[in-house]
Amino acid sequence: MSGNEPVEKRIQVSVWIWARLVLGLRIRGKGRRESGAFLLGHWTGQLGTVTRVVFYDQLDSHAYENGIIMFHGEGLATLWKICRNSGLEVIADSHTHGNMGTGQSVTDQRNPMIPEVGHTALIFPYFARMAPWSMRGVGVHEYLGNFKWRRHDKNGLSDRIRLTLW
């Protein structure tokens, strides 16, 4: 190594917060529509620690009206207010797909929730009908800018996200 290689961001989430995320997505989607959430916390260098989940419908009451996610500007304004008041940062965003596909759709690619290079987006299969303590099958995507993404999961798992017991 020459020391010039990019340092990969890593994200850690307690299994309790992860379970809240999975179950919250599942309940909101009702097995028939997409749902989503932001994962908030703190960055220490390249390590993000998630301490809070905020679901899209908590920020934008109209986010799920059409069966797909339509997140409006007022929802982002509310998100930034929460971050400002709590001292938290957006660590990642997440949403569900209705099938096993956890790759990004063209709509996902063209509409990053946080269009910042290095941001992580998670995609849950089957409207998050999965074990709430498992990451298996979750798509993990890094935003590269200019509507380009890099996928970080292989064989249904990713080393970019780590579940912890605390």
C-alpha positions as CSV (number, residue, x, y, z in Angstrom):
1,M,0.0,0.0,0.0
2,S,1.3,3.4,-0.9
3,G,-0.9,5.3,1.6
4,N,-2.9,7.0,-1.2
5,E,-5.7,4.4,-1.3
6,P,-9.1,5.9,-0.3
7,V,-10.2,5.0,3.2
8,E,-13.5,3.1,3.1
9,K,-16.3,4.4,5.3
10,R,-17.7,1.9,7.8
11,I,-21.0,2.1,9.6
12,Q,-21.8,0.4,12.9
13,V,-25.4,-0.1,14.1
14,S,-26.5,-1.9,17.3
15,V,-28.8,-4.9,16.6
16,W,-31.5,-3.1,18.6
17,I,-31.5,0.0,16.3
18,W,-31.2,-2.3,13.3
19,A,-34.2,-4.3,14.4
20,R,-36.2,-1.1,14.9
21,L,-35.3,-0.1,11.4
22,V,-36.3,-3.4,9.8
23,L,-39.5,-3.7,11.7
24,G,-40.4,0.0,11.1
25,L,-39.8,-0.4,7.4
26,R,-41.9,-3.6,7.4
27,I,-44.8,-2.1,9.3
28,R,-44.9,1.1,7.2
29,G,-44.8,-0.8,3.9
30,K,-47.6,-3.1,5.0
31,G,-46.2,-5.8,2.6
32,R,-47.3,-3.8,-0.5
33,R,-45.4,-0.5,-0.8
34,E,-42.0,1.0,-0.4
35,S,-41.0,2.7,2.8
36,G,-37.7,4.4,4.0
37,A,-35.7,5.9,6.8
38,F,-32.6,7.9,7.6
39,L,-30.0,6.5,10.0
40,L,-28.6,9.3,12.1
41,G,-25.6,9.4,14.4
42,H,-22.0,10.6,14.6
43,W,-19.0,10.3,12.4
44,T,-15.6,9.7,14.0
45,G,-13.2,9.9,11.1
46,Q,-14.5,7.2,8.6
47,L,-16.6,5.4,11.2
48,G,-20.2,6.3,11.5
49,T,-22.1,5.2,14.6
50,V,-25.9,5.1,14.2
51,T,-27.9,6.2,17.3
52,R,-31.3,7.0,15.8
53,V,-33.7,6.1,13.0
54,V,-36.1,8.6,11.5
55,F,-38.7,7.2,9.1
56,Y,-39.6,9.2,6.0
57,D,-43.3,9.5,7.1
58,Q,-42.2,11.1,10.3
59,L,-40.6,13.9,8.2
60,D,-43.0,14.0,5.3
61,S,-46.6,12.8,6.0
62,H,-47.2,12.4,2.3
63,A,-44.1,10.3,1.6
64,Y,-46.0,7.0,1.0
65,E,-49.2,8.2,-0.6
66,N,-48.6,6.8,-4.1
67,G,-47.2,3.4,-3.2
68,I,-43.7,4.5,-4.0
69,I,-41.6,7.0,-2.1
70,M,-42.2,10.6,-2.9
71,F,-40.1,12.6,-0.4
72,H,-40.7,16.3,-0.5
73,G,-38.5,19.3,0.3
74,E,-40.3,20.0,3.6
75,G,-39.3,16.6,4.8
76,L,-35.6,17.4,4.2
77,A,-36.1,20.7,6.0
78,T,-37.5,18.8,9.0
79,L,-34.6,16.3,8.8
80,W,-32.0,19.1,8.9
81,K,-33.8,20.7,11.8
82,I,-33.6,17.4,13.7
83,C,-29.9,17.1,12.9
84,R,-29.2,20.6,14.0
85,N,-31.2,20.4,17.3
86,S,-29.8,16.9,18.2
87,G,-26.2,17.4,17.0
88,L,-26.6,14.2,14.8
89,E,-25.6,13.7,11.2
90,V,-27.1,11.6,8.5
91,I,-25.1,8.3,8.4
92,A,-27.1,6.5,5.7
93,D,-30.5,6.3,4.2
94,S,-32.6,3.2,3.5
95,H,-35.6,2.1,1.6
96,T,-37.4,-1.1,0.6
97,H,-38.1,-2.9,-2.7
98,G,-40.9,-5.3,-3.2
99,N,-38.9,-8.1,-4.6
100,M,-35.5,-9.7,-4.0
101,G,-33.8,-7.1,-6.1
102,T,-31.6,-4.8,-4.0
103,G,-29.8,-3.1,-6.9
104,Q,-30.7,0.5,-7.5
105,S,-33.5,1.3,-9.9
106,V,-32.9,4.1,-12.5
107,T,-35.1,6.3,-10.2
108,D,-32.8,5.4,-7.2
109,Q,-29.7,6.2,-9.2
110,R,-31.0,9.5,-10.5
111,N,-32.4,10.7,-7.1
112,P,-30.0,10.1,-4.3
113,M,-31.5,11.1,-0.9
114,I,-28.2,12.7,0.1
115,P,-26.3,13.6,-3.0
116,E,-22.9,13.7,-1.2
117,V,-20.0,11.6,-2.4
118,G,-19.4,8.7,-0.1
119,H,-23.0,8.6,1.2
120,T,-24.4,5.1,1.9
121,A,-27.8,4.0,0.7
122,L,-29.3,0.7,1.9
123,I,-32.0,-1.2,0.0
124,F,-34.0,-3.9,1.8
125,P,-35.7,-6.7,-0.2
126,Y,-39.3,-7.9,0.0
127,F,-40.5,-4.8,1.8
128,A,-38.2,-5.7,4.7
129,R,-39.9,-9.0,5.5
130,M,-36.7,-10.5,6.9
131,A,-35.3,-11.4,10.3
132,P,-34.9,-8.1,12.2
133,W,-31.4,-9.0,13.4
134,S,-30.1,-9.9,9.9
135,M,-28.4,-7.9,7.2
136,R,-28.5,-10.8,4.7
137,G,-29.7,-9.6,1.3
138,V,-29.6,-5.9,2.0
139,G,-28.1,-3.9,-0.9
140,V,-25.4,-1.5,0.2
141,H,-24.6,1.3,-2.2
142,E,-22.1,4.2,-2.1
143,Y,-22.8,7.4,-3.9
144,L,-19.8,8.4,-6.2
145,G,-21.3,11.6,-7.6
146,N,-22.7,12.4,-11.0
147,F,-25.5,9.8,-10.5
148,K,-22.9,6.9,-10.2
149,W,-22.9,4.3,-7.5
150,R,-20.7,1.5,-6.2
151,R,-22.2,-1.6,-4.7
152,H,-20.7,-2.9,-1.5
153,D,-22.5,-6.2,-0.8
154,K,-21.5,-9.6,-2.1
155,N,-23.2,-12.9,-1.4
156,G,-25.9,-11.0,0.6
157,L,-23.5,-9.4,3.1
158,S,-21.3,-6.3,3.3
159,D,-18.3,-5.3,5.4
160,R,-19.3,-1.6,5.1
161,I,-22.1,-2.2,7.7
162,R,-21.4,-3.9,11.1
163,L,-24.0,-4.9,13.6
164,T,-22.9,-4.6,17.3
165,L,-24.5,-5.8,20.5
166,W,-24.5,-2.5,22.3
